[in-house]
């Protein structure tokens, strides 16, 4: 018998008992049983963004607004969380951070962190990718420069290069924004790996087994309906072509996704409202819509299925398959 299929969901605005505001939390979604349970919470959370698993079972969580050292600057942080208990083991912040969001883990243990604003000099810059050594508690700029606008996601390629998605760089087509840069850390050189046709706010990427990339865009409006549902695009690095996979109701703000056991896609939509519950508790979604959902996407046909839209969700922004 195969083990249960389990996923970790990060909700940026989930409430915590006894904690003021909406500090966020992590959930376990057992797809086999169809259950959702709270896995991790901490009073130091402010806007948790994305989690990645470490060898051995622990995980790292980025938070774009946390201030674990109580500096008063809300620089954001990376939390290390016990993979068994959900307890926070440690927290790391840097004076370079402004709003850290996405994480990527290299085979040598190096952590790469995208930051939409980033202190790369004397003041806030235009975004950067940081290289973090958590053992030494060191942080330095891996990728930066005035070509960046809002780094949103980073993938590590087989040769060690970084593939960086910038959500706000114009593509050259009026209204479109979203460029993929490629660079080897330390080289200081950014090359354009591709531009995303039809993209407006691309926030997440997922590599497909075939080598193509799925891109999750929270605000794209490919069908020109005027009230964007967001979209999932496919980008082919070989041809440079961008094609639409899906943009349809009840989507609203697709954010990030992962592959499921069958090689199809599970993704979170931060503000979908398939159960028609109305505005979420935070009220900061697209058109102030619902509390979010988990969708399953057949990446070959574009067929979309709602897996879960529980009342516990407020703004789910990331999902990852729990490692075996």
C-alpha positions as CSV (number, residue, x, y, z in Angstrom):
1,X,0.0,0.0,0.0
2,X,1.4,3.4,-1.0
3,X,1.7,6.0,1.8
4,X,-0.7,8.9,2.0
5,X,-0.2,11.7,-0.4
6,X,0.5,14.8,1.7
7,X,1.1,18.5,0.9
8,X,2.3,21.5,2.8
9,X,0.3,24.7,2.3
10,X,1.5,28.2,3.3
11,X,-1.2,30.7,4.1
12,X,0.1,34.2,4.4
13,X,-2.9,35.5,6.5
14,X,-4.1,32.5,8.5
15,X,-5.1,33.6,12.1
16,X,-3.4,32.2,15.2
17,X,-5.2,31.9,18.5
18,X,-4.0,34.6,21.0
19,X,-1.9,36.4,18.3
20,X,-3.0,39.8,17.1
21,X,-3.9,40.2,13.4
22,X,-3.4,37.6,10.7
23,X,0.1,36.3,11.1
24,X,-0.1,33.3,8.9
25,X,0.4,29.5,9.3
26,X,1.3,26.3,7.6
27,X,-1.2,23.5,6.9
28,X,-0.9,19.8,6.1
29,X,-3.2,18.6,3.3
30,X,-3.7,14.9,3.2
31,X,-5.1,14.4,-0.2
32,X,-5.6,10.6,0.3
33,X,-7.9,11.3,3.3
34,X,-9.1,14.7,2.1
35,X,-8.2,16.3,5.4
36,X,-6.6,19.6,6.3
37,X,-4.7,20.1,9.6
38,X,-2.7,23.0,11.0
39,X,1.0,22.0,11.1
40,X,3.0,25.1,12.1
41,X,2.4,28.5,13.6
42,X,4.5,31.0,15.6
43,X,3.8,34.4,17.0
44,X,6.8,35.7,15.1
45,X,5.2,35.0,11.7
46,X,4.0,38.0,9.8
47,X,3.7,37.1,6.1
48,X,4.9,33.6,5.5
49,X,5.6,33.0,1.8
50,X,7.1,29.7,0.8
51,X,8.6,26.6,2.3
52,X,11.2,24.1,1.1
53,X,12.3,20.8,2.6
54,X,15.8,20.2,3.9
55,X,17.5,16.8,3.8
56,X,16.5,15.0,7.0
57,X,12.9,16.3,7.0
58,X,13.1,19.8,8.5
59,X,11.9,22.7,6.4
60,X,12.7,26.4,5.7
61,X,10.1,29.0,5.6
62,X,10.5,32.5,4.2
63,X,8.5,35.4,5.7
64,X,8.5,38.7,4.0
65,X,7.7,40.8,7.0
66,X,8.9,39.0,10.1
67,X,11.1,40.7,12.7
68,X,12.4,37.8,14.8
69,X,15.3,39.9,16.2
70,X,12.9,42.7,17.2
71,X,14.9,45.4,15.4
72,X,11.7,47.4,14.6
73,X,12.5,47.2,10.8
74,X,10.3,44.2,9.8
75,X,13.0,43.0,7.4
76,X,11.6,39.5,6.8
77,X,13.2,36.2,7.9
78,X,13.9,32.6,7.2
79,X,12.6,30.2,9.8
80,X,13.8,26.6,10.3
81,X,10.9,24.4,11.3
82,X,11.0,20.9,12.7
83,X,9.5,18.6,10.1
84,X,7.9,16.3,12.7
85,X,6.5,18.8,15.2
86,X,6.1,22.0,13.3
87,X,8.0,23.9,16.0
88,X,10.3,26.7,15.0
89,X,13.9,25.8,15.7
90,X,15.7,29.0,14.6
91,X,15.2,32.2,12.7
92,X,17.6,34.1,10.5
93,X,17.3,37.7,9.3
94,X,19.7,40.0,7.5
95,X,20.0,43.8,7.2
96,X,19.9,43.2,3.5
97,X,16.4,41.8,3.5
98,X,13.4,44.0,2.8
99,X,10.7,41.5,1.6
100,X,12.1,38.0,1.1
101,X,9.6,35.8,-0.8
102,X,10.7,32.7,-2.7
103,X,13.3,30.1,-1.7
104,X,15.5,27.6,-3.6
105,X,17.8,25.0,-2.0
106,X,21.0,24.0,-3.8
107,X,22.5,20.5,-3.4
108,X,25.4,22.0,-1.3
109,X,23.0,23.5,1.2
110,X,23.1,27.0,-0.1
111,X,19.8,28.8,0.2
112,X,18.8,31.3,-2.5
113,X,16.2,33.9,-1.6
114,X,14.4,36.3,-3.8
115,X,13.6,39.7,-2.4
116,X,11.2,42.1,-4.3
117,X,12.9,45.3,-2.9
118,X,16.2,44.3,-1.2
119,X,18.8,46.5,0.5
120,X,21.7,46.0,-1.9
121,X,23.5,49.2,-1.1
122,X,22.7,52.1,1.2
123,X,19.0,51.9,0.8
124,X,16.2,49.8,-0.8
125,X,17.1,48.7,-4.3
126,X,15.1,47.2,-7.1
127,X,15.2,43.6,-5.9
128,X,17.8,40.9,-5.6
129,X,18.5,37.3,-5.1
130,X,20.5,36.6,-1.9
131,X,22.8,33.7,-1.2
132,X,22.4,32.6,2.4
133,X,24.6,30.3,4.5
134,X,22.4,29.4,7.5
135,X,25.2,27.5,9.3
136,X,27.4,30.6,9.2
137,X,24.5,33.0,9.4
138,X,25.8,34.9,6.4
139,X,24.0,36.6,3.6
140,X,25.3,38.2,0.4
141,X,23.9,39.3,-3.0
142,X,24.0,36.6,-5.6
143,X,22.1,38.5,-8.3
144,X,21.2,42.2,-8.4
145,X,21.4,45.3,-10.5
146,X,19.1,47.9,-12.0
147,X,17.7,45.4,-14.6
148,X,15.6,43.8,-11.8
149,X,12.3,45.1,-10.7
150,X,10.5,42.5,-8.6
151,X,12.2,39.1,-8.4
152,X,9.5,36.6,-7.6
153,X,10.8,33.1,-8.0
154,X,14.1,31.3,-8.6
155,X,15.0,27.8,-9.9
156,X,18.4,26.1,-9.8
157,X,19.4,24.5,-13.1
158,X,21.4,21.4,-13.5
159,X,24.6,23.3,-14.2
160,X,24.1,25.4,-11.0
161,X,22.9,28.5,-12.9
162,X,19.9,30.4,-11.5
163,X,16.8,30.9,-13.5
164,X,15.1,34.0,-12.1
165,X,11.6,35.1,-12.7
166,X,11.1,38.9,-12.4
167,X,7.4,39.8,-12.2
168,X,7.6,43.4,-13.2
169,X,10.2,43.7,-16.0
170,X,8.4,44.8,-19.2
171,X,8.6,42.3,-22.1
172,X,8.5,44.9,-24.8
173,X,4.8,44.2,-25.5
174,X,2.5,47.0,-24.1
175,X,0.9,45.8,-20.8
176,X,2.9,42.6,-20.6
177,X,5.4,42.1,-17.7
178,X,7.5,39.1,-16.8
179,X,11.0,38.2,-17.8
180,X,13.2,35.2,-17.1
181,X,16.8,35.9,-16.4
182,X,19.6,33.3,-16.3
183,X,22.9,33.8,-14.4
184,X,25.6,31.8,-12.6
185,X,25.9,33.0,-9.0
186,X,28.9,35.3,-8.6
187,X,29.2,36.1,-12.3
188,X,27.3,39.3,-12.0
189,X,25.9,38.7,-15.5
190,X,22.2,38.5,-16.3
191,X,21.1,37.1,-19.7
192,X,17.5,37.1,-20.8
193,X,16.3,33.5,-21.0
194,X,12.9,34.4,-22.2
195,X,10.0,36.8,-22.0
196,X,6.5,35.8,-21.1
197,X,3.9,36.7,-23.7
198,X,0.6,37.7,-22.0
199,X,1.9,37.8,-18.5
200,X,1.0,40.5,-16.1
201,X,2.0,39.3,-12.6
202,X,3.9,36.0,-12.8
203,X,4.7,34.9,-9.3
204,X,5.6,31.2,-9.4
205,X,7.2,28.6,-11.6
206,X,7.2,24.8,-11.8
207,X,9.5,22.8,-14.0
208,X,7.8,20.0,-15.9
209,X,9.5,16.6,-16.6
210,X,9.8,17.5,-20.3
211,X,11.9,20.6,-19.4
212,X,9.2,23.2,-20.0
213,X,8.1,25.6,-17.3
214,X,4.7,26.3,-15.9
215,X,4.2,29.9,-14.8
216,X,1.5,31.0,-12.4
217,X,0.3,34.5,-13.0
218,X,-2.0,36.1,-10.5
219,X,-3.4,38.9,-12.7
220,X,-3.2,37.8,-16.3
221,X,-6.3,38.3,-18.4
222,X,-5.7,36.3,-21.6
223,X,-9.4,36.1,-22.5
224,X,-9.8,39.9,-22.0
225,X,-12.7,39.6,-19.7
226,X,-11.8,42.7,-17.7
227,X,-11.9,41.0,-14.3
228,X,-8.8,38.9,-14.5
229,X,-8.9,35.3,-13.3
230,X,-5.2,34.8,-13.5
231,X,-3.6,32.2,-15.7
232,X,-1.2,29.3,-15.9
233,X,1.2,29.6,-18.9
234,X,3.7,27.2,-20.3
235,X,7.1,28.5,-21.4
236,X,9.4,26.5,-23.6
237,X,13.0,27.4,-23.1
238,X,14.0,25.8,-26.4
239,X,11.6,27.8,-28.6
240,X,11.0,30.8,-26.4
241,X,7.3,30.4,-26.9
242,X,4.7,31.1,-24.2
243,X,1.3,29.3,-24.5
244,X,-1.8,29.4,-22.3
245,X,-2.6,26.3,-20.3
246,X,-5.6,27.5,-18.4
247,X,-7.5,30.7,-17.3
248,X,-11.0,30.0,-16.2
249,X,-13.5,30.2,-13.4
250,X,-13.3,29.6,-10.5
251,X,-9.7,30.7,-10.6
252,X,-8.8,34.2,-9.2
253,X,-5.2,34.5,-8.1
254,X,-3.1,31.5,-8.9
255,X,0.2,31.7,-7.0
256,X,2.4,28.6,-6.9
257,X,2.2,24.9,-7.6
258,X,3.9,21.5,-7.5
259,X,3.6,18.1,-9.2
260,X,1.4,15.5,-7.7
261,X,2.1,11.7,-7.5
262,X,0.7,11.2,-11.0
263,X,2.8,14.0,-12.6
264,X,-0.1,16.4,-12.8
265,X,-0.2,19.8,-11.0
266,X,-1.6,21.0,-7.7
267,X,-1.6,24.7,-7.3
268,X,-3.0,27.2,-4.7
269,X,-5.1,30.1,-5.7
270,X,-4.9,32.8,-3.0
271,X,-8.4,34.2,-3.5
272,X,-10.6,31.7,-5.3
273,X,-14.1,31.3,-3.9
274,X,-15.6,28.2,-5.4
275,X,-17.8,27.8,-2.3
276,X,-19.2,31.4,-2.6
277,X,-18.3,32.4,1.0
278,X,-17.4,35.9,0.1
279,X,-14.4,38.1,0.9
280,X,-11.6,36.6,3.0
281,X,-10.6,37.9,6.4
282,X,-7.7,40.0,5.1
283,X,-9.5,41.7,2.3
284,X,-6.4,42.2,0.2
285,X,-7.1,39.8,-2.7
286,X,-8.1,40.5,-6.3
287,X,-11.5,42.2,-6.2
288,X,-11.6,41.3,-2.5
289,X,-12.7,37.8,-3.2
290,X,-12.6,34.5,-1.3
291,X,-10.3,32.6,1.0
292,X,-8.5,30.5,-1.6
293,X,-8.4,27.0,-2.8
294,X,-6.3,24.1,-4.0
295,X,-6.8,23.1,-7.6
296,X,-5.6,20.1,-9.6
297,X,-4.6,20.9,-13.1
298,X,-4.2,18.3,-15.9
299,X,-1.2,20.0,-17.5
300,X,-1.8,18.2,-20.8
301,X,-5.5,19.1,-21.3
302,X,-5.9,22.1,-19.1
303,X,-8.7,20.5,-17.2
304,X,-9.2,22.1,-13.8
305,X,-10.6,20.5,-10.6
306,X,-11.2,22.0,-7.2
307,X,-9.7,19.7,-4.6
308,X,-10.2,21.8,-1.4
309,X,-11.6,25.2,-0.5
310,X,-11.9,25.1,3.3
311,X,-13.1,27.9,5.5
312,X,-9.7,27.8,7.3
313,X,-7.9,29.4,4.3
314,X,-7.4,33.1,4.1
315,X,-4.7,33.6,1.5
316,X,-2.8,30.4,0.6
317,X,0.2,31.3,-1.5
318,X,2.4,28.2,-1.7
319,X,2.1,24.4,-1.9
320,X,4.7,21.7,-1.8
321,X,4.5,18.0,-1.9
322,X,5.6,16.4,1.4
323,X,8.7,14.4,0.7
324,X,8.4,10.6,1.3
